[in-house]
């Protein structure tokens, strides 16, 4: 994945590669929108594992 790709773009790409991930991602984005929050997640790498975190806040 490109380093220039946004964290949201990376999350969406990874979600589409996991069975059921597209549905989970769609639901996450929908819940954030309903709560009037914006996506501000990212990734960290710990012991070779890429871990997604979600840091959300007001739009």
N, C-alpha and C positions, 0 to 999 in steps of 0.2 A: 504494500500500500504506500502511496506517495506521502511524504512528510508534509506536503503542502495541502493535503486533503484535510478538511475540517474534522474535528472530533465527531461532530454529528454525522458527517459523511462516512467516516470510518465505522461508526456504530451501525449505521444503516446497511452498509456493505456487509459487515460481519453478520448482522441479524439475518440478512437474506441468504446467507450460506449455512445457517443452522436450521434443522427441521423445527418448524413452529416459530422461528425467530422473527419472521416478517410480521406475523400476527401479534406477537409480544411487543415488537417495536411500534407497530401501528397503535396498539392500545396505550403504550407509554406516552407517545406523542399526543394522543387524544386526551388522556388524563391531564397532562401538563397544560394543554390548551384550555380545557374546561376550568382549571384552577387559575387561569390567566397567568401561568408561569412559562418561562422560556427555557429551552434546553440549554444547558451549559455544562455538559458532561465532558469527560476526557478519559484518557487511558494512562495507567502506570504499569510498569513492568516489575514484577517481584519474583525473584528466583526463576526467571525464564517464562513466567506466566504473564500474559497480558490481561490486566484487570480493568474493567470499565467502572467508572464512578459517575455519579450524577450529582451535580451541584446546581440546584435550580433556584430561581429567584424571580422577582416581579419583572414583567416585560417593560 
